[in-house]
């Protein structure tokens, strides 16, 4: 997936601007994003503080690392089962 060109702090700042009363179209034009992107950000980061967003990012990174380790372990296990099932 392509990384966002905005940091979590910037995204939360955009959402705070909209909550403060600015129009969504004005915010989208100001930051050069589409309305769909804005609402995607709102769905993911809506109601969060910067510390919450940082914690979410850390958890997502850890989850990706653990998924990779699990996939490698399952591959090793399948290879060992394949070798053990052969008759020598």
C-alpha positions as CSV (number, residue, x, y, z in Angstrom):
1,X,0.0,0.0,0.0
2,X,1.2,3.5,-0.9
3,X,2.2,5.5,2.2
4,X,0.3,8.7,3.0
5,X,2.0,11.9,2.3
6,X,0.5,13.3,5.5
7,X,1.6,12.4,9.0
8,X,-0.9,11.4,11.6
9,X,-0.5,14.8,13.2
10,X,-1.4,16.6,10.0
11,X,-4.4,14.3,9.4
12,X,-5.8,14.9,12.9
13,X,-5.2,18.6,12.4
14,X,-7.4,18.5,9.2
15,X,-10.1,16.7,11.1
16,X,-10.0,19.3,14.0
17,X,-10.3,22.1,11.4
18,X,-13.5,20.5,10.0
19,X,-14.9,19.9,13.5
20,X,-14.2,23.6,14.3
21,X,-16.6,24.6,11.6
22,X,-14.6,24.8,8.3
23,X,-16.3,23.3,5.3
24,X,-15.0,20.0,4.1
25,X,-14.6,21.2,0.5
26,X,-12.4,24.1,1.7
27,X,-10.2,21.8,3.7
28,X,-9.8,19.3,0.8
29,X,-8.9,22.2,-1.6
30,X,-6.4,23.6,1.0
31,X,-4.5,20.3,1.4
32,X,-5.0,19.0,-2.2
33,X,-7.0,15.9,-1.3
34,X,-10.3,14.5,-2.5
35,X,-13.4,14.3,-0.4
36,X,-13.2,10.5,-0.4
37,X,-9.7,10.7,1.0
38,X,-10.8,13.1,3.7
39,X,-13.7,10.8,4.8
40,X,-11.3,7.8,4.7
41,X,-9.0,9.7,7.1
42,X,-12.1,10.7,9.2
43,X,-13.1,7.0,9.4
44,X,-9.7,5.9,10.6
45,X,-8.6,8.8,12.7
46,X,-11.9,10.4,13.7
47,X,-12.1,11.2,17.5
48,X,-8.4,10.4,18.1
49,X,-5.7,12.5,19.6
50,X,-2.1,12.5,18.3
51,X,-1.0,10.1,21.0
52,X,-3.8,7.7,20.1
53,X,-2.7,7.8,16.4
54,X,0.9,7.1,17.3
55,X,-0.2,4.1,19.4
56,X,-2.3,2.8,16.5
57,X,0.6,3.1,14.2
58,X,2.9,1.2,16.6
59,X,0.3,-1.5,17.0
60,X,-0.1,-1.8,13.2
61,X,3.6,-2.1,12.8
62,X,3.9,-4.8,15.5
63,X,0.9,-6.7,14.0
64,X,2.6,-6.7,10.5
65,X,5.9,-8.0,12.1
66,X,4.1,-10.8,13.9
67,X,2.1,-11.8,10.8
68,X,5.4,-12.1,8.9
69,X,6.9,-14.2,11.7
70,X,3.9,-16.5,11.7
71,X,4.0,-16.9,7.9
72,X,7.7,-17.8,8.0
73,X,7.1,-20.3,10.9
74,X,4.2,-21.9,9.0
75,X,6.4,-22.3,5.9
76,X,9.2,-23.9,7.9
77,X,6.7,-26.3,9.5
78,X,5.3,-27.3,6.0
79,X,8.8,-27.9,4.7
80,X,9.6,-30.1,7.7
81,X,6.4,-32.1,7.3
82,X,7.2,-32.6,3.6
83,X,10.7,-33.9,4.4
84,X,9.4,-36.1,7.2
85,X,6.7,-37.7,5.0
86,X,9.1,-38.9,2.4
87,X,10.3,-42.5,2.6
88,X,14.1,-42.8,2.4
